[in-house]
Each structure stands twice: as structure tokens, then as C-alpha cells.
Amino acid sequence: MAYSHTPDPLESSYTRGRFQGKAAMVTGGASGIGLATVDRLSNDGAAVAILDISEELGHAEASRLRELGRDVDFYHVDVTDKEQCLQAVSTHAARHGGEVHFLVNCAAFFGSQGISATQRDWDRSLGVNVVGTSNMVQVCEPYMKNGKECSVVNLCSICASRANPQRWTYCSTKGAIKTMTKCMALDLAQRGIRVNAVSPGFIWTQHLAPATNFNHEAADSRSGKFHMLGRIGNPEEIASVIAFLCGKDASFITGSNIPVDGGYLAMSAEGMGDPAFVAGSDIKG
């Protein structure tokens, strides 16, 4: 059985064209949240580059979106290789006026190890998630010529703020991205470039689906209880916040980490609480 996700129809038709003339780079853009972000930004008029290590999937998704009339290209890139990053960014920028306006860092290595983590586990996790994010910002920054129109969005996680069992490697990298986002925002603010992060909760992607035998309802039942809204999220719901952070409506937001988690981080250990005590009428003392 394979993962499947039917994107919700885009309801934000009023945003179509708002990013016309803008060039965007999305790492990890061939699947999951990255692909939903490519879909959203290209829907809104941006010329979007998918950067992904999965060549077959990247070409297929770029072709599919072009058939819908979107301006989307694919570049086969391993974000741990800075030269590959630079080649893709320079090529895409050259095709679109020599500029890059938006960078969204969605590429991630999801391998999670705890006390048994090897050097290889650490090298791959840090290389993709932390160094890869840094590589892309470093190579994109010179092409962000009109800084006040430019934005970087890094994909963080609720794991950056909460302990997870046996996930030293993954959680550490997301914690690093959370802090690195603030440092990037400070250094790039002098040019007007905004840098923010989003922290998704449990999202229906190809990484979560296998845990429930690719059953969306089962995933809602299993993991939805950790969210105030009682369900897991969909990739489009993360992409819509990323698009907001790229746009002018977020012009005074930088150095922030926005939870897009259905209330996961706001909820206490009691969860939704014992119904017998919710009203509080019988609580004394």
C-alpha cells in the first residue's frame, strides 16, 4: 500500500497573481509539505524551483504542475552539497531576472535515533537538516537583491519544543533550526530580508502514513488526541502559513517560529481534560 493524499482545493483564489514576477526556491519540494508549498506559491504566481534529492518524483511533480499552467522547474539537489545548491539557485535566478525572492527550506532527514545513534546518524541528520538549511540561505542571500521583498521560511517542528522518546538526532536538529532562524533573522535584517520558521504538529505526509497502515482516519484517531482540534493537519495548512510569511501581510514579522499545530504546543499534559471536571462545578479547594 502506498501513501496518498488528495490536496484540498485551493480556496484562496483571491491570492492568485500576488507573487507574479517573484522567484521562489523550495527544498524538499517533491513531496509532503514541500510539495504543498510549491503548489501554493506557484498558484499565487511565483516561478518556483523544486529542489529535491528524489529525481524521479521531482520531475514528475514539476511536469504535473506545469500542465496546470504553473511556472515550476525541478533541480536535482542534495542540500548537503553547497555547490549543487549554488548551481540550482544561480540557474533559476538567471531565468527570472537574476533574483530570488523566497526561500523555503523543507528538505529534511527524518531518521530518528536516541541512545543508539551512530556517527552516521548524526552526520546525516545534521548535514541535511542544519547544514543544508544554512547552505541554502548562504547561496540565496546574494540573489535577494531587493531585500524588503524577500523572505526565508525554515521548517522547524513541535519537536524543537517538546521531548520525544528516542529522537535525539531529529529533535536536536529542529532545535538548532529554531535558534538558527533567529540568528539568520538578526544578520539579514540589515538588508530587510525576513527569516521565520514554522513548527508543524502531526501532519498527514508520506512519513506519518506508514505508522497507521496508510489510513488517514486511523491517524486522526491515533494522533489527533494530541491536538486541541482533535485531528492531524494536512500539508496545505502548513503551506498556507508559509505563503503568508512570504507575503507583504507578514512584512513586520521576522525571527519568529510560528506553531501550525492544531494546539499541540498550547495543550497541557491533561490533554482535553476529564469531562467530569471540565465544568469545574464540583471542584473544591
Disulfide bonds with the S-S distance in Angstrom:
none
